[in-house]
């Protein structure tokens, strides 16, 4: 899997799927969530409302992911995930890692080979940029190892489980400022 970090605008990425750092209501908000909703247009909000009326009446839990169409975005899909909020005491790195992992699992299920991520929880949810970068890069690399071993090999003594029918070939961390870019570049080594 190719993994890179770049300075840019997530809403303009020509990838199969962009990941939205959503809130649990899925009804838009500030930051990345608001920007994606504005760029995608009203169809995205309507699709999210439909999810809330049907499969997610209580909202999307922290660490889980769900896909919608991309509507007016260059991306075909938006994968929504709810990051942990450090200011509310949600500081377990496993919750943050789950956002990246579950987003990639959804990407593989919907056939997305290229995925663009923001720095989940590094904005309004108060996580340190270096912690988000380290956790995000580690989670993506672990997912890539599971994909590579889907023929049943063992990785680090653990049996590999199926990671979806499609191989995610490229992950971009699309970051909106130099501080985040430096953190992700350092984590990528």
SERO-4910 file (N, C-alpha, C, O; in steps of 0.05 Angstrom, whole numbers):
BEGIN
 pado doro    nc1    nc2    nc3   cac1   cac2   cac3    cc1    cc2    cc3    oc1    oc2    oc3
  Unk    A     17    -24      0      0      0      0     18     25      0     37     27     15
  Unk    A     11     43    -17     25     69    -17     12     87      4    -12     90      5
  Unk    A     29    100     21     19    118     42     35    143     40     59    143     39
  Unk    A     20    166     39     34    192     37     19    212     53     -4    209     60
  Unk    A     33    234     59     21    257     73     26    282     56     48    285     45
  Unk    A      5    298     53      8    322     37     -9    345     48    -29    340     62
  Unk    A     -1    369     42    -16    393     50    -37    397     28    -31    397      5
  Unk    A    -62    400     37    -82    404     16   -110    406     28   -114    409     52
  Unk    A   -129    406     10   -158    408     16   -171    381     11   -172    372    -12
  Unk    A   -181    369     32   -193    343     30   -217    343     11   -222    323     -3
  Unk    A   -231    365      9   -255    366     -8   -249    365    -38   -267    361    -54
  Unk    A   -224    369    -45   -217    369    -74   -201    345    -83   -192    343   -106
  Unk    A   -199    325    -66   -183    302    -72   -197    283    -91   -220    275    -87
  Unk    A   -184    276   -113   -194    258   -133   -187    229   -125   -168    218   -137
  Unk    A   -201    219   -105   -196    192    -95   -223    177    -96   -244    190   -100
  Unk    A   -223    152    -91   -248    137    -90   -264    145    -65   -289    147    -67
  Unk    A   -251    149    -42   -265    156    -18   -249    176     -1   -225    174      1
  Unk    A   -263    195     10   -252    213     30   -264    205     57   -287    197     59
  Unk    A   -248    208     78   -258    202    105   -266    228    119   -251    248    119
  Unk    A   -289    228    130   -300    251    144   -296    247    174   -305    227    185
  Unk    A   -283    267    187   -281    267    216   -307    278    226   -310    302    232
  Unk    A   -327    261    228   -355    268    233   -361    270    263   -345    262    280
  Unk    A   -384    282    269   -394    279    297   -414    257    296   -423    248    274
  Unk    A   -423    247    319   -440    224    320   -467    228    307   -480    208    299
  Unk    A   -476    253    304   -502    257    292   -502    254    262   -523    249    250
  Unk    A   -479    255    249   -475    254    220   -488    277    205   -491    276    181
  Unk    A   -496    298    220   -512    319    207   -495    344    202   -506    366    199
  Unk    A   -469    341    199   -452    364    193   -442    377    219   -452    371    241
  Unk    A   -424    395    216   -413    409    239   -391    429    229   -394    440    207
  Unk    A   -371    432    245   -349    450    238   -326    434    226   -328    410    221
  Unk    A   -304    448    221   -279    435    212   -283    419    187   -297    427    168
  Unk    A   -270    396    186   -271    378    163   -300    370    157   -308    369    134
  Unk    A   -315    364    178   -343    355    174   -359    376    159   -373    370    140
  Unk    A   -358    401    168   -372    422    155   -363    427    127   -379    432    109
  Unk    A   -337    427    123   -326    431     96   -335    410     76   -342    416     54
  Unk    A   -335    385     85   -344    363     67   -374    366     61   -382    362     38
  Unk    A   -390    372     81   -418    375     77   -424    398     58   -441    396     40
  Unk    A   -410    421     61   -414    443     43   -406    436     14   -421    443     -4
  Unk    A   -383    424     11   -374    417    -16   -391    396    -29   -395    396    -54
  Unk    A   -401    377    -14   -417    355    -25   -445    363    -32   -457    351    -50
  Unk    A   -455    384    -19   -482    394    -25   -503    380     -8   -497    363      8
  Unk    A   -528    388    -12   -550    379      5   -556    349      3   -568    338     22
  Unk    A   -547    336    -18   -552    307    -20   -538    291      2   -549    271     11
  Unk    A   -515    300     10   -500    287     32   -516    288     58   -519    268     72
  Unk    A   -526    311     64   -541    315     89   -566    297     88   -573    284    108
  Unk    A   -579    296     66   -604    280     64   -597    250     67   -612    235     80
  Unk    A   -575    241     55   -567    213     58   -560    207     87   -567    186     98
  Unk    A   -547    226    101   -540    222    129   -566    221    146   -568    205    165
  Unk    A   -585    238    140   -611    238    154   -625    211    151   -636    200    169
  Unk    A   -623    200    127   -635    174    121   -622    152    138   -635    135    149
  Unk    A   -595    154    141   -581    134    158   -591    137    187   -595    116    200
  Unk    A   -594    161    196   -603    166    223   -632    155    228   -638    145    249
  Unk    A   -649    157    208   -676    147    210   -678    117    209   -697    105    219
  Unk    A   -657    104    197   -659     75    192   -638     60    209   -645     50    231
  Unk    A   -614     58    200   -594     40    212   -579     52    236   -568     37    252
  Unk    A   -579     79    239   -564     91    261   -581    111    276   -574    135    278
  Unk    A   -603    103    288   -621    121    302   -608    135    326   -616    157    334
  Unk    A   -588    122    338   -574    134    360   -548    148    353   -533    157    370
  Unk    A   -543    150    327   -518    162    317   -496    142    313   -499    118    319
  Unk    A   -474    151    302   -451    134    297   -432    134    321   -424    155    330
  Unk    A   -426    110    332   -409    109    356   -380    117    349   -371    114    326
  Unk    A   -365    125    369   -337    132    366   -322    107    356   -326     85    367
  Unk    A   -305    111    336   -288     89    326   -301     73    304   -287     57    291
  Unk    A   -326     77    299   -340     62    277   -340     79    252   -334    103    253
  Unk    A   -347     67    230   -348     81    204   -372     72    188   -380     49    190
  Unk    A   -381     90    171   -403     84    153   -399    101    127   -389    123    128
  Unk    A   -408     90    105   -404    103     79   -429    115     68   -451    105     73
  Unk    A   -426    138     55   -448    150     39   -436    157     12   -411    154      7
  Unk    A   -453    166     -7   -443    175    -32   -427    201    -29   -430    215     -9
  Unk    A   -411    208    -49   -396    232    -49   -411    257    -59   -402    279    -54
  Unk    A   -433    252    -73   -450    274    -83   -433    292   -101   -424    284   -122
  Unk    A   -430    317    -93   -416    337   -111   -385    336   -107   -371    352   -120
  Unk    A   -375    319    -91   -346    317    -87   -333    302   -110   -347    287   -124
  Unk    A   -307    306   -115   -293    290   -135   -292    260   -126   -291    242   -144
  Unk    A   -293    254   -100   -293    227    -90   -320    214    -94   -341    228    -91
  Unk    A   -321    189   -100   -346    174   -103   -360    170    -76   -384    168    -74
  Unk    A   -344    168    -55   -354    160    -29   -344    179     -7   -323    191    -10
  Unk    A   -360    182     14   -351    194     39   -354    173     60   -375    162     64
  Unk    A   -332    167     74   -333    148     96   -332    165    122   -312    179    127
  Unk    A   -354    164    137   -356    180    162   -346    163    185   -353    140    188
  Unk    A   -329    175    202   -321    162    227   -321    183    249   -315    207    243
  Unk    A   -326    175    273   -327    193    296   -303    188    312   -299    167    324
  Unk    A   -286    209    314   -262    207    330   -267    211    359   -287    224    367
  Unk    A   -249    201    376   -252    206    405   -246    235    412   -229    248    400
  Unk    A   -260    246    431   -258    274    440   -241    274    465   -251    268    487
  Unk    A   -216    283    463   -198    283    486   -208    302    508   -204    298    532
  Unk    A   -222    323    500   -232    343    519   -255    331    536   -262    342    557
  Unk    A   -266    309    527   -287    295    543   -276    270    556   -291    253    566
  Unk    A   -249    267    556   -237    245    569   -233    220    552   -224    199    562
  Unk    A   -239    222    526   -235    200    508   -207    200    497   -201    210    476
  Unk    A   -188    189    513   -160    191    507   -147    164    501   -122    162    500
  Unk    A   -163    143    498   -152    117    492   -143    116    463   -160    119    445
  Unk    A   -117    111    457   -108    110    430   -122     88    413   -123     90    389
  Unk    A   -132     67    427   -146     46    412   -171     56    399   -179     47    377
  Unk    A   -185     75    412   -209     88    400   -201    103    374   -215    101    354
  Unk    A   -179    117    376   -170    132    352   -161    113    330   -168    118    307
  Unk    A   -146     93    337   -138     73    317   -162     60    304   -161     55    280
  Unk    A   -183     55    319   -207     43    308   -219     60    286   -231     49    267
  Unk    A   -217     86    288   -228    104    267   -214     98    240   -227     96    220
  Unk    A   -188     96    241   -173     91    216   -178     63    206   -183     59    182
  Unk    A   -178     43    224   -182     15    215   -210     11    205   -213     -1    183
  Unk    A   -230     20    219   -258     15    210   -263     30    184   -279     21    167
  Unk    A   -251     54    180   -254     68    155   -242     53    132   -254     52    110
  Unk    A   -219     40    136   -207     24    115   -222     -1    110   -224    -10     87
  Unk    A   -234    -13    130   -251    -37    126   -275    -30    109   -282    -45     91
  Unk    A   -287     -7    115   -310      2     99   -301      8     70   -315      1     51
  Unk    A   -278     20     68   -267     26     41   -264      1     24   -272      0      1
  Unk    A   -253    -20     36   -250    -45     22   -277    -58     15   -280    -70     -6
  Unk    A   -296    -55     33   -323    -66     28   -337    -52      4   -351    -65    -11
  Unk    A   -333    -26      1   -347    -11    -20   -331    -10    -46   -340      1    -66
  Unk    A   -307    -21    -46   -290    -22    -70   -272      2    -74   -263      7    -96
  Unk    A   -267     17    -53   -249     41    -55   -220     32    -54   -211     21    -34
  Unk    A   -206     38    -75   -177     31    -76   -159     54    -66   -137     50    -58
  Unk    A   -170     79    -68   -155    102    -59   -172    117    -38   -195    122    -42
  Unk    A   -159    124    -16   -173    136      7   -157    160     17   -132    158     20
  Unk    A   -171    182     23   -158    205     35   -169    210     63   -193    211     67
  Unk    A   -151    213     82   -158    217    110   -150    245    119   -131    257    110
  Unk    A   -166    257    137   -157    281    152   -142    272    177   -139    248    181
  Unk    A   -134    290    193   -121    284    219   -144    282    239   -150    301    254
  Unk    A   -156    258    240   -179    253    257   -173    260    286   -153    251    297
  Unk    A   -190    276    298   -189    285    326   -167    305    333   -165    313    356
  Unk    A   -151    314    313   -130    333    319   -140    362    320   -124    379    327
  Unk    A   -164    367    312   -175    394    313   -191    399    338   -180    400    360
  Unk    A   -216    403    335   -234    410    357   -235    389    379   -243    395    401
  Unk    A   -227    364    373   -229    343    393   -204    341    410   -202    324    428
  Unk    A   -184    359    405   -163    364    424   -140    344    426   -124    345    444
  Unk    A   -138    326    407   -115    307    408    -90    321    397    -91    337    380
  Unk    A    -67    313    408    -41    323    400    -35    313    372    -40    290    365
  Unk    A    -25    331    355    -19    324    327      0    300    324     -5    283    307
  Unk    A     20    299    341     39    277    339     26    250    347     32    229    335
  Unk    A      8    251    367     -6    226    375    -24    217    353    -26    193    347
  Unk    A    -39    235    340    -57    228    318    -41    217    295    -48    196    284
  Unk    A    -19    230    288     -3    220    266      9    192    271      7    175    254
  Unk    A     20    189    295     32    162    301     11    140    301     15    119    290
  Unk    A    -12    146    314    -33    126    315    -45    121    287    -49     97    280
  Unk    A    -50    142    272    -61    138    245    -43    123    227    -52    104    213
  Unk    A    -17    130    226      2    116    209      5     86    218      5     69    201
  Unk    A      6     82    243      8     54    253    -16     38    246    -13     15    238
  Unk    A    -40     49    249    -64     34    242    -66     28    212    -74      6    205
  Unk    A    -58     47    195    -59     43    167    -38     21    159    -44      4    142
  Unk    A    -15     23    170      6      2    164     -3    -25    173      2    -45    160
  Unk    A    -16    -27    196    -26    -53    206    -48    -64    187    -48    -88    182
  Unk    A    -65    -46    178    -86    -55    159    -72    -65    133    -81    -85    122
  Unk    A    -52    -50    123    -38    -59     99    -25    -86    103    -26   -103     85
  Unk    A    -14    -92    126     -2   -118    132    -24   -139    131    -19   -161    121
  Unk    A    -47   -134    142    -70   -153    141    -78   -158    112    -84   -181    105
  Unk    A    -79   -137     96    -86   -141     68    -65   -159     54    -73   -178     39
  Unk    A    -40   -153     59    -19   -168     46    -19   -198     54    -10   -215     39
  Unk    A    -30   -204     78    -30   -231     88    -57   -244     86    -62   -264    100
  Unk    A    -74   -234     69   -102   -244     69   -103   -273     59   -125   -285     59
  Unk    A    -81   -284     50    -81   -312     41    -80   -332     64    -79   -356     59
  Unk    A    -81   -322     89    -82   -339    112    -56   -341    127    -54   -355    147
  Unk    A    -35   -327    119    -10   -326    134    -15   -315    161    -36   -304    167
  Unk    A      5   -317    178      3   -304    204     21   -280    204     43   -281    193
  Unk    A     12   -259    218     28   -235    221     32   -231    251     13   -228    266
  Unk    A     57   -231    260     63   -228    288     48   -248    305     40   -241    328
  Unk    A     45   -272    295     32   -293    311      2   -292    311    -11   -310    323
  Unk    A    -10   -272    299    -39   -270    299    -50   -279    273    -39   -274    252
  Unk    A    -72   -294    274    -85   -303    249    -97   -278    235   -110   -262    248
  Unk    A    -93   -277    210   -103   -254    194   -132   -259    187   -139   -281    178
  Unk    A   -149   -239    190   -177   -241    183   -181   -227    156   -164   -212    147
  Unk    A   -203   -233    144   -209   -221    118   -212   -190    121   -223   -181    141
  Unk    A   -202   -175    102   -202   -146    104   -218   -134     80   -213   -111     72
  Unk    A   -236   -150     70   -253   -140     48   -244   -150     21   -221   -159     18
  Unk    A   -262   -149      1   -256   -161    -25   -237   -144    -42   -225   -154    -61
  Unk    A   -234   -119    -36   -217   -101    -52   -193    -92    -36   -195    -87    -12
  Unk    A   -170    -91    -50   -146    -81    -37   -145    -51    -38   -146    -39    -60
  Unk    A   -143    -38    -15   -138    -10    -14   -108     -6    -22    -91    -15     -8
  Unk    A   -104      8    -44    -77     11    -55    -63     36    -47    -38     38    -47
  Unk    A    -78     57    -39    -66     83    -33    -81     97    -11   -106     98    -11
  Unk    A    -66    107      9    -78    123     30    -63    150     30    -38    150     31
  Unk    A    -78    171     29    -67    198     32    -76    210     58   -100    210     64
  Unk    A    -58    221     73    -65    238     96    -65    267     85    -43    277     79
  Unk    A    -88    279     82    -90    306     70    -94    325     93   -114    325    107
  Unk    A    -74    342     97    -72    358    121    -74    388    114    -64    397     94
  Unk    A    -87    403    132    -93    431    125    -73    451    136    -76    475    130
  Unk    A    -52    442    150    -32    461    159     -5    448    161     -3    423    162
  Unk    A     16    464    162     44    454    163     50    438    188     65    419    187
  Unk    A     38    446    211     43    432    236     34    403    233     48    384    241
  Unk    A     10    398    223      0    371    219     17    356    198     23    332    202
  Unk    A     24    369    177     41    356    156     67    347    168     76    325    162
  Unk    A     80    364    184    105    356    197    101    331    215    118    313    215
  Unk    A     80    331    230     74    308    248     71    282    232     82    262    239
  Unk    A     55    283    210     50    259    194     75    251    179     81    227    176
  Unk    A     91    270    169    116    264    155    135    250    174    148    230    166
  Unk    A    136    259    199    154    246    219    144    218    225    160    200    228
  Unk    A    118    214    228    107    188    234    112    168    211    116    144    215
  Unk    A    111    178    186    116    161    163    146    154    160    153    134    147
  Unk    A    163    171    173    191    165    173    204    172    147    228    168    143
***
